[in-house]
Amino acid sequence: MPIFEPPIDLYYWPTPNGWKISIALEEMRLPYEVKFVDIGAGEQFEPAFLEISPNNRMPAIVDPEGPGGRPISIFESGAILQYLARKSGKFYGGGERDQITVDQWLMWQVGGLGPMAGQAHHFLKYAPNLEPPQDLPYAKDRYRNEVTRLYSVLEKQLSREEFVAGDFYSIADMAIWPWASLWEGQQQDLADKPHLARWLARIGSREAVQRGRALGAEKRRDTATDREAQKILFGQRGTPK
């Protein structure tokens, strides 16, 4: 193990999925170097990036000190969080039972809350501003209601536990918070979800979370009005995460 650990390359853009990893790296105090991937400019489709992330999505990482001391590249935010938790020995609970609980809620986020909240953002905010406009009441209701259901699940869990996976802060919290922090854009109401509101405020007050969330904030663009970015992000080549 070298005295000075080489930094992890973080391929990143300031979106909820990007924030998951910037927050984790800040929380774990792992050295990292940011490689911005401007998804509104189509940089996620460049061949060099596709070698790292073949699904043309960020975030992704390259760790020069991977298993066995050899470099490794990892795509998909959930897999990255699990890897970083194992590497650092932090935020994965105190044993196998804790890890199983963390993994359950991590999978809940990557397979449920993230995709549903992303679709809610798309149909509530972006689609009505496309050219031509796509104002679709059924889609709006479908995804708004599904996000409401998911937040009800989370509220119940947080009524029993201090953090998502139990009495310890974990990568599950880091995965869920970036999406849940955008509840207003998903047209949600937290008046009947006091435990979720408490948890959002507590996680958001952490300095490492604030640093991770702020990373590259100045680079965000208003996709709702940027026609060129819309063509790239919402065209046939895919939609952003």
N, C-alpha and C positions, 0 to 999 in steps of 0.2 A: 504494500500500500504506500503510494507516494506521500511525502509530507504535505504537499499541496495538491489537493485533488483537482484534476482538470474539470472545467465546467461542462455541464450538460448543455447541449444545443437544444433550445426550445423553439420549435417552429410554431408561430403564434400569430393570432389576430385578436383584438379585444372584443370577443363575443363571450357568451356564457360558457361555452365549452372550452374556450381558451382560458378564461378566468379560473376554471377548475385547476389547471396545471400551474399557472403562475401563483395562485394561492398556495397550492401544495408545496411548491419549491420554496416559497417564502416561509411557510410554516416549518418546513423541515430543515431550513437553513442550508440547503444544498446549493453549491455554486452553479450558476447557469448563465448562458449567453443567449440573448433573444435574436432570433432570425424571423423578422416579420414576413408574413405571407399575406399579401394584400388580396383578399378574396374578392373584393369589388373590382379589382383590376385583372383578375384571372390568373394570379400567380400560382394558385393551387393546381393548375393544369400544366405547369412547366415540367418537362421530363425529369429534371434533377429532383424536384419535390416528389414526383410520383414514384421514384425509386425508394423513397422513405415512407410515403403514405399512398399506396396504390389506389385507395378509394377517393383520392383527391379531396380529402378533408383534413383540416387542422383541428386540434393540435397534434403534433408529433414531437418525438424527442430522439436525439442521438446521444447515447451515453458512451463516451470513449473508454470508460472503466466499467464495462458491463460484466456479466458473469464470466468467470475465468480470466478476468482482466482484459477481455477483448471487447471492442466496440459493439454496440447493439443499437438498432433503431426500432422504435415502437410507435405504432399508430393506434388510434381509438383511445379516448380519454379515460375510460374505465380501466383498460389494461395498463395505461400509463400510471394511473393512481395506485393500482395494486403493486406495480413494479417499484415505484418510488417508496411506498410504505414498507415493502420488504427490504429495499436497499438501505433505507434510513433506520429501520427498526422502530418507526414512530407511527402513531395514529392508526394502528390496526388492532387495538385492544390488547388484552393480556394473555391470550391463548386461543386455541382453536375454536372454542365456542364463541368467543367474541368475534373472531375473524369471520365465522359463518354468518353472524348477524350483520356485520359490516357489509359482507358481500351481498347479502339479500337486499339491503337498502341501496347499495351501489347499483345493482342490477335493476332495481325498481326505478332508479333515476335514468339510467342509460336506455332502458327499454320502454319506459312509461312517461315520466314527467318531462324529460327533455324533448322527446319527439312530439308529445301532445302540446306542450307549451310552445314549442317552435311552430307548430301548425297554427296555434291560436294567434301567435304574433303575425304569421304570414297572412292569414285571412282577415284578421281584425285591423291590421295596420298597413300592410304592404299591398295586398291584392286590390283594395279599392282605389289605390293610387297608380296602378299599372296603366299602360296605354295599349288597348282600351281598358277601362276600369273593370275589375272583376269583384263586384260587391255581391257576395253570395250568402244570403241569410242562413241557409241550411249549414254551410261549412262554418260560419261564425258560431252558430249555436252549438254545433257538434263539438267543436274543439274547446270552446269556452266552458261548456258543461262538463266535458271530460277533465279539464284542468280543475274545475271545482270539486269533482269527485276525488281526484288525486290529493288535493289539499285537505280534504276531509279525512282521508286515510292518514296523512301526515299529522294532522291535528290530533287524531286519536292516539297515535304513537307518542307524540310529544306531551300529551296529557299524562302519560305514564312514565316517561323517561326524560332526563335532563337534556340529552342529546339524541340524535336520531337512532343510534345503535345501542344506547344504554346510558350509563353514567360517565362516559368518556367521549371526548371529542375525537372524531375520526375522519378518514377520507370520505365516508358517506356524507358527513356534514359538508365537506368541501365540494362534493359533487352536486349536492342538492341546492345549496345556498345561492349560487350564481343564477340559477333559473328562478327559484322562488323569490329572490330579491326583486324580480321584475313583475311581480304580481299585478301591479296597476296596469301595465301594458297588456296583460292577459284578461283585463276587465274582471278582476276578482275583488271580493270584499272580505276583509279580515275581521269584521266586527264580531262575527260568531266563531272566530278562531284565535282566542287569546294566547294559547300555547304556541301556535305557529308565529304569532306576532312577537312574543317574548323571545323565541328562538332566533328569529330573523335579526332582531336588534342585538342580541348577545353575540351572534356570529359576526355581524357587521361591525361590531365595536372592536374586534381583534385587529391589532396593528398589521399583522401579516396579511390578513384578509384585505384590509384597506390598501396595502401596497400592491397586492396581486391584482385587485380590481382596477387600480389606477394605471397599471402598466399599459402604455400605448393609448391611453384614453384620447389623446389629442388626434389620433389617426382615424377615429371613427367617423364615418360619413353618414349622412341622412339618406339611407337607401330608399326611403319612401318617396323621395323626390329626384334621386339620381338615376336618370334613365339609362345611362350607359352601364352602371353597376347592376341595375335590374336585369338588363339583357344577359349579363354574365351569371348572376346569381340565380335567376329564376327562369333561365332558358333551358334548352334541352340537355345541357351538360350537367344539370343538377342544381340543387338548392343548398344553401350553406347551413352548417351546424352552428 
